Amino acid sequence: MKIVSALTAAGLLLGAGLFSAAGAAGSYPDRPLRLVVPFPAGGATDLMARALAQGLGEKLGQSVVVENRGGAGGSIGAEAVATAAPDGYTLLYSTMGVLTINPSLYAKLRYDPQKSFAPVSLTNLTANLLVVNPALKVNSVTELAELARRQPGELTFSSSGNGTTSHLAGEMFKSTADVDIRHIPYKGTSGAINDFMAGRISMMIDTSSNFVEQVKDGKVKALGVTSRKRLAALPDVPSISETPGFEDYEVSLWSGVLAPAGTPRAIIDRLNADIKTVMTAPQMVERMAGYGIQTTYSTPEEFSERIRADTQKWARIIDASGARAD
């Protein structure tokens, strides 16, 4: 009799717990959400996150507040989300680097990119753009490589920091072309771009959205795109892989939304459906295309697999380059 009573009580408690979880998911969201961007305001990641936050807030019926928490290559912001309550009210807007490059750069991350988060959906695809100062007398990737061979160690390329995609894309270029170009790391994108625009740096390979308007205005010269496909915003700029000898060169970037591990699947599914609606809206597609950014979406499982595969890819590249975190 006591066993039956105990089982009955346990069943009631379990049922109450399931009902409570279902109820919480059903009423979600009933207050504003926080979307953590692990980089300072003003960059391409911040631009994409704020566009998403506005549309997602309209779909959810609650404000989605963007919170910039930069530092340590995005690790500080990612850690804040990894340790947040798994209730769907704190989300991470992450770039590829935070989840797939940092594990090979930082010896002691306080989060596990593949275990600390519940992937929700990819949101954006973009590429880096190889740009040079107009004063540099080159008009193609081939001419740039030839100049670097004639002047070993004299040309420079800047990046937003050691181990960032702008750094690793440059290292891949050096390796592919078999040239010596000096890397000048900065603590953030702004400083790297400012010195490049001022003519103190020979070249950069950085997020296309940072340079589309400058290229159109003739302030910088674009030699190539790091993705396989050309950018709709700059259709006359070839892919670097179109250049003989660079057929295997590719750096494709992505961004997406994740929640803390343990977030109820019902909440993940709600966010996934709304993100898909926001990212496929014609006005969002057109707006991002103007910056050279492609909108996209995915299932949580597809996003998880993308993280796993790219982590392995970048581990090999980082090992070969010898890159280390600042």
C-alpha positions as CSV (number, residue, x, y, z in Angstrom):
1,M,0.0,0.0,0.0
2,K,2.8,2.3,0.9
3,I,4.5,1.5,-2.4
4,V,1.4,2.3,-4.4
5,S,1.0,5.5,-2.5
6,A,4.6,6.4,-3.1
7,L,4.3,5.7,-6.9
8,T,1.1,7.7,-7.0
9,A,2.7,10.6,-5.3
10,A,5.7,10.4,-7.6
11,G,3.4,10.3,-10.6
12,L,1.6,13.4,-9.5
13,L,4.9,15.2,-8.9
14,L,6.1,14.2,-12.3
15,G,2.9,15.2,-13.9
16,A,3.0,18.5,-12.2
17,G,6.5,19.1,-13.3
18,L,5.7,18.3,-16.9
19,F,2.6,20.5,-16.7
20,S,4.7,23.3,-15.3
21,A,7.3,23.0,-18.1
22,A,4.7,22.9,-20.7
23,G,2.9,25.8,-19.2
24,A,6.2,27.8,-19.1
25,A,6.9,27.1,-22.7
26,G,3.3,27.8,-23.7
27,S,3.4,31.3,-22.1
28,Y,6.8,32.1,-23.5
29,P,7.8,34.8,-23.8
30,D,6.2,36.9,-21.1
31,R,9.0,39.4,-20.7
32,P,11.9,41.0,-22.8
33,L,14.7,38.8,-24.1
34,R,18.4,39.5,-24.0
35,L,20.5,38.9,-27.1
36,V,24.2,38.9,-26.2
37,V,26.6,40.0,-28.9
38,P,30.1,39.0,-27.8
39,F,31.8,41.9,-29.6
40,P,31.7,45.7,-29.2
41,A,29.0,47.7,-30.9
42,G,29.4,49.0,-34.4
43,G,30.8,46.0,-36.2
44,A,29.3,43.7,-38.8
45,T,28.2,41.2,-36.1
46,D,26.4,44.0,-34.2
47,L,24.7,45.2,-37.4
48,M,23.3,41.7,-38.1
49,A,22.3,41.1,-34.5
50,R,20.3,44.3,-34.2
51,A,18.5,43.7,-37.5
52,L,17.5,40.3,-36.2
53,A,16.5,41.6,-32.8
54,Q,14.1,44.1,-34.2
55,G,12.3,41.5,-36.4
56,L,12.4,38.8,-33.8
57,G,10.9,41.2,-31.2
58,E,8.0,41.9,-33.5
59,K,7.3,38.2,-34.0
60,L,7.6,37.3,-30.3
61,G,5.6,40.3,-29.0
62,Q,8.4,41.2,-26.6
63,S,11.5,43.5,-26.9
64,V,14.7,41.7,-27.8
65,V,17.5,43.8,-26.2
66,V,21.0,43.6,-27.7
67,E,23.7,43.5,-25.1
68,N,27.3,43.9,-26.3
69,R,29.8,42.0,-24.2
70,G,33.1,42.0,-26.0
71,G,36.5,40.6,-25.0
72,A,38.7,37.5,-25.5
73,G,37.7,36.9,-29.0
74,G,34.0,36.7,-28.1
75,S,34.6,34.3,-25.2
76,I,33.4,36.6,-22.5
77,G,30.0,37.1,-24.0
78,A,29.7,33.4,-24.9
79,E,30.5,32.4,-21.3
80,A,27.8,34.8,-20.0
81,V,25.2,33.0,-22.0
82,A,26.6,29.5,-21.3
83,T,26.1,30.1,-17.5
84,A,22.7,31.8,-17.9
85,A,19.4,30.2,-16.9
86,P,18.1,27.9,-19.7
87,D,14.8,29.6,-20.0
88,G,15.0,31.2,-23.4
89,Y,15.4,34.7,-22.2
90,T,19.1,35.0,-22.7
91,L,20.4,34.1,-26.1
92,L,23.8,34.3,-27.9
93,Y,24.3,35.8,-31.3
94,S,27.6,34.1,-32.3
95,T,30.0,34.2,-35.1
96,M,31.8,31.2,-36.5
97,G,35.0,32.2,-34.7
98,V,33.5,32.1,-31.2
99,L,32.3,28.5,-31.5
100,T,34.8,26.9,-34.0
101,I,38.1,28.8,-33.7
102,N,38.4,29.8,-30.1
103,P,38.6,26.1,-28.9
104,S,41.9,25.8,-30.7
105,L,43.2,29.2,-29.6
106,Y,42.4,29.3,-25.9
107,A,43.7,26.7,-23.5
108,K,41.1,27.2,-20.9
109,L,37.7,28.2,-22.3
110,R,35.0,28.4,-19.6
111,Y,32.4,27.0,-22.0
112,D,32.3,24.1,-24.4
113,P,31.0,25.3,-27.8
114,Q,29.4,21.9,-28.5
115,K,28.0,21.1,-25.0
116,S,27.3,24.5,-23.3
117,F,24.7,25.7,-25.9
118,A,21.5,24.6,-27.6
119,P,21.8,25.7,-31.2
120,V,18.7,27.5,-32.5
121,S,19.4,28.5,-36.1
122,L,21.9,29.9,-38.5
123,T,21.0,33.4,-39.5
124,N,23.6,34.9,-41.8
125,L,26.3,33.9,-44.3
126,T,29.0,36.2,-45.4
127,A,32.6,36.3,-46.7
128,N,35.8,38.2,-46.2
129,L,36.9,40.6,-48.9
130,L,40.6,41.0,-49.9
131,V,41.2,44.7,-50.2
132,V,44.3,46.8,-50.9
133,N,45.2,50.4,-50.7
134,P,44.6,52.1,-54.0
135,A,48.2,53.3,-53.9
136,L,49.3,49.7,-54.2
137,K,50.0,49.1,-57.9
138,V,48.2,45.8,-58.2
139,N,44.8,44.9,-59.8
140,S,44.5,41.2,-59.1
141,V,45.3,38.4,-56.7
142,T,48.0,37.2,-59.0
143,E,49.7,40.6,-59.2
144,L,49.5,40.9,-55.4
145,A,51.2,37.6,-54.9
146,E,53.9,38.5,-57.4
147,L,54.5,41.8,-55.6
148,A,54.8,40.1,-52.3
149,R,57.4,37.7,-53.8
150,R,59.5,40.6,-55.1
151,Q,59.2,42.4,-51.7
152,P,59.3,39.7,-49.0
153,G,58.4,41.0,-45.6
154,E,57.6,44.5,-46.9
155,L,53.9,44.2,-47.4
156,T,51.6,44.1,-44.3
157,F,48.1,43.0,-43.5
158,S,46.1,44.0,-40.4
159,S,43.5,42.0,-38.5
160,S,41.2,42.5,-35.6
161,G,43.5,40.3,-33.4
162,N,45.5,37.1,-33.3
163,G,43.4,34.1,-34.2
164,T,40.5,36.0,-35.7
165,T,39.1,35.1,-39.1
166,S,40.7,38.2,-40.6
167,H,44.1,36.9,-39.3
168,L,43.6,33.3,-40.3
169,A,42.4,34.3,-43.8
170,G,45.6,36.3,-44.2
171,E,47.7,33.3,-43.1
172,M,45.9,31.1,-45.6
173,F,46.7,33.6,-48.3
174,K,50.3,33.7,-47.4
175,S,50.5,29.9,-47.3
176,T,48.7,29.4,-50.6
177,A,50.8,32.0,-52.4
178,D,54.0,31.0,-50.5
179,V,54.8,34.6,-49.7
180,D,56.0,36.6,-46.6
181,I,53.5,39.3,-45.6
182,R,53.8,40.8,-42.1
183,H,50.8,40.4,-39.9
184,I,49.8,43.5,-37.8
185,P,47.2,42.5,-35.1
186,Y,44.9,45.0,-33.5
187,K,42.6,44.8,-30.6
188,G,39.4,45.1,-32.6
189,T,38.2,45.8,-36.1
190,S,38.1,49.6,-35.9
191,G,41.8,50.1,-35.3
192,A,42.8,47.6,-38.1
193,I,40.5,49.3,-40.6
194,N,41.4,52.9,-39.6
195,D,45.2,52.3,-40.1
196,F,44.4,50.4,-43.4
197,M,42.3,53.3,-44.6
198,A,45.0,55.8,-43.6
199,G,47.5,54.0,-45.9
200,R,49.6,52.6,-43.1
201,I,48.7,48.9,-43.9
202,S,49.1,47.3,-47.4
203,M,46.0,45.0,-47.3
204,M,43.3,43.4,-45.3
205,I,41.1,40.4,-45.6
206,D,38.1,41.2,-43.5
207,T,34.3,41.0,-43.4
208,S,32.9,42.2,-46.7
209,S,30.2,44.4,-45.1
210,N,33.0,46.6,-43.7
211,F,34.2,47.6,-47.2
212,V,31.3,47.4,-49.7
213,E,30.6,51.1,-49.6
214,Q,34.3,52.0,-49.7
215,V,34.9,49.8,-52.7
216,K,32.0,51.3,-54.5
217,D,33.3,54.8,-53.7
218,G,36.8,54.0,-54.9
219,K,38.4,54.5,-51.5
220,V,39.8,51.0,-51.5
221,K,40.5,48.4,-54.2
222,A,38.9,44.9,-53.9
223,L,40.8,42.1,-55.4
224,G,38.8,39.1,-54.4
225,V,36.1,37.5,-52.2
226,T,37.0,34.6,-49.9
227,S,33.8,32.6,-50.6
228,R,33.3,30.4,-53.6
229,K,30.5,32.6,-55.0
230,R,30.8,36.3,-55.9
231,L,28.9,38.8,-53.8
232,A,25.7,40.2,-55.2
233,A,26.7,43.6,-53.8
234,L,30.0,43.5,-55.8
235,P,29.4,41.2,-58.8
236,D,32.5,42.3,-60.6
237,V,34.9,41.3,-57.8
238,P,36.0,37.7,-58.4
239,S,36.2,34.9,-55.9
240,I,39.9,34.3,-54.9
241,S,39.4,30.7,-55.8
242,E,39.0,31.8,-59.5
243,T,42.7,32.7,-59.5
244,P,45.1,30.0,-60.8
245,G,46.9,28.5,-57.8
246,F,44.2,29.6,-55.4
247,E,41.5,27.0,-56.4
248,D,41.3,25.6,-52.8
249,Y,41.2,29.0,-51.1
250,E,37.9,29.5,-49.2
251,V,36.8,31.3,-46.1
252,S,33.0,31.3,-45.7
253,L,31.7,32.8,-42.5
254,W,28.4,32.4,-40.6
255,S,26.5,33.7,-37.7
256,G,23.6,32.2,-35.7
257,V,21.6,32.2,-32.5
258,L,22.1,29.8,-29.6
259,A,20.5,29.3,-26.2
260,P,22.0,27.9,-23.0
261,A,22.1,24.1,-22.9
262,G,19.0,22.6,-21.3
263,T,16.6,25.2,-22.8
264,P,13.3,23.4,-23.4
265,R,12.8,22.1,-26.9
266,A,9.5,23.8,-27.2
267,I,11.2,27.2,-26.7
268,I,14.0,26.3,-29.2
269,D,11.3,25.3,-31.8
270,R,9.4,28.6,-31.2
271,L,12.6,30.7,-31.7
272,N,13.6,28.6,-34.7
273,A,10.3,29.2,-36.5
274,D,10.3,32.9,-35.8
275,I,13.9,33.4,-36.8
276,K,13.2,31.6,-40.1
277,T,10.3,34.0,-40.7
278,V,12.4,37.0,-39.9
279,M,15.4,36.0,-42.0
280,T,13.4,35.1,-45.1
281,A,11.4,38.3,-45.1
282,P,12.1,40.2,-48.4
283,Q,13.0,43.4,-46.6
284,M,15.6,41.6,-44.5
285,V,17.0,39.8,-47.5
286,E,17.3,43.0,-49.4
287,R,18.8,45.0,-46.5
288,M,21.5,42.5,-45.7
289,A,22.4,41.9,-49.4
290,G,23.3,45.6,-49.6
291,Y,26.1,44.9,-47.1
292,G,27.2,41.8,-49.0
293,I,25.5,39.5,-46.4
294,Q,23.3,36.6,-47.2
295,T,20.4,35.7,-44.9
296,T,19.7,32.1,-44.1
297,Y,18.2,29.7,-41.6
298,S,18.6,26.1,-40.4
299,T,17.3,23.4,-38.1
300,P,19.0,23.2,-34.7
301,E,20.5,19.9,-35.8
302,E,22.0,21.3,-39.0
303,F,23.5,24.2,-37.0
304,S,25.0,21.7,-34.5
305,E,26.6,19.7,-37.3
306,R,28.0,22.9,-38.9
307,I,29.7,23.8,-35.6
308,R,31.2,20.3,-35.3
309,A,32.6,20.2,-38.9
310,D,34.0,23.7,-38.9
311,T,35.7,23.2,-35.5
312,Q,37.7,20.3,-37.1
313,K,38.5,22.4,-40.1
314,W,39.8,25.4,-38.2
315,A,41.8,23.2,-35.8
316,R,43.9,22.0,-38.7
317,I,44.4,25.6,-40.1
318,I,45.3,27.0,-36.7
319,D,47.8,24.2,-36.0
320,A,49.5,24.8,-39.3
321,S,49.7,28.6,-38.9
322,G,50.9,28.5,-35.3
323,A,48.3,31.2,-34.3
324,R,47.8,31.8,-30.6
325,A,45.3,34.0,-28.7
326,D,46.4,37.4,-27.6
